[in-house]
Amino acid sequence: MVTPFQRLQAIDALRGLVMLIMMVDHVRETFYLHHQVPDPMLIPGTDEPLFFSRMIAHLCAPVFVLLTGLSAYLYQHKHNSIQMTREFLIKRGLFLVFLELIVINFAWTAQFPPDVVYLQVIWAIGFSMIALSAVIGLPKKWLWLLSLVIIFGHNLLDTVSFADIPIMHQLWLILHERGWIEFGEVIRFRTSYPVLPWIGVIILGYCIGTSVFGNSTSVQKRNRTLLTFGMVSIALFVVLRLANVYGDQAWLMMPTLSETFMSFMNLTKYPPSLLFILWNVGIGLVLLVMLQKIETKLWIKPLVVIGSVPMFFYIVHLYVLKLLYVFAVQQFGMTHGEYFGVNNVSTLWFIAIALSILLYPLMRAFAKFKHSNKHITILKYL
């Protein structure tokens, strides 16, 4: 039989793993801005360590959104109430949007009131949760269809534009096109994470929950199903990428084998392309199965702890990075033009690992407090 505890361990471990990977990417966005990379990346001129560090970080958002949908189903399964699940999704979604607009945006810009607000991953998760709340009452087959139509079909909309229709243009920037929404000279919103593809991913996570966790099945059978989903997703990625006709920008034969592979894996995140989703969701599901097999190991516990308080970790690490950057500028000045930065990617990994170790005792203490005070409602959102 599958117990909630068993489910929680592996899911939290995977969530903790992607949070630590995300830390590396955020260290890059703090101390490596003098080597900023576009989306998708430009292969000529991008060093391999930088490319592969960024590529690994691509795993974070898809896995986190997928697990959000899966966790929504587990919440519903636990309480046996669509209405309670819908209310929880709406409340938590609105809370995440609030955090993005106020708390998280300040961690990036250090401006209040801001003149620019970046609508990034927490905004996308919050918006997607609200969207999920509106459809969870649909029959399972319709949810699967809706998810797959969005994921497989949204790249057909890449050439659609409403630039000549202001109201539709602003809505389209929220849904599918990265851009700027401006309100005179007062404030601008950057839609870094257009939400339509992420809505498809969160519904997919919910659907996987209904298919894999809906009945009392053995851990072995559940893992076989998850592994099948993951491997099919990766296989579809390989087939479509080799075809090179749909799902992302075309890859090219480059002067070296390494550069050709980089071109093959150079996927679009903003918004996430079909191929981006297939690869990273597939890898995420395979990792979930692997972590299920070792979730009771002592060395997995730090991942479980961090994954059980993801929003707390997210907020704390952003503010720690901002304070470190301010301190570094005061001590050493701007070392790379208008930025303070380090000289190589290996230093980014060192900083991320060191910060993860230093922050872990705080995460463990907060996780213990959270799990010992379940009556405090706000803790559920962190």
Disulfide bonds with the S-S distance in Angstrom:
none
